[in-house]
């Protein structure tokens, strides 16, 4: 079974990655799709609102599910089963860690298509994942 990780953020770019996964899955007998949304860590808020940790976690889960809604609609329409995961942390590192932890064979993700100079100066989630992941990463523009 091929295990595919698709990080999503609700953008058109991540929807294109989901569509690519759907096309990949059509030709394969057995595919497991893991949809991942990474919410930013809220360390500063945690320091201030320590007792409110449960509320913060619930908000993060809800925001992650909202961000993955369009991916779910596409996968449901294609009849492709998937599992949704919402994690907190720095996106690039979290995606690579989850891909490794869940024994994924491939990461398929959208890219914002920033220019070379802007990418070099600011970095991007996709570049961080490419450098940190131990498995192939397919970027869908």
Secondary structure as UniProt FT lines:
FT   STRAND          2..7
FT   HELIX           12..26
FT   STRAND          31..39
FT   HELIX           43..48
FT   HELIX           50..52
FT   HELIX           53..67
FT   HELIX           69..78
FT   STRAND          82..88
FT   HELIX           91..101
FT   TURN            102..103
FT   STRAND          106..110
FT   HELIX           116..122
FT   HELIX           125..132
FT   STRAND          136..140
//
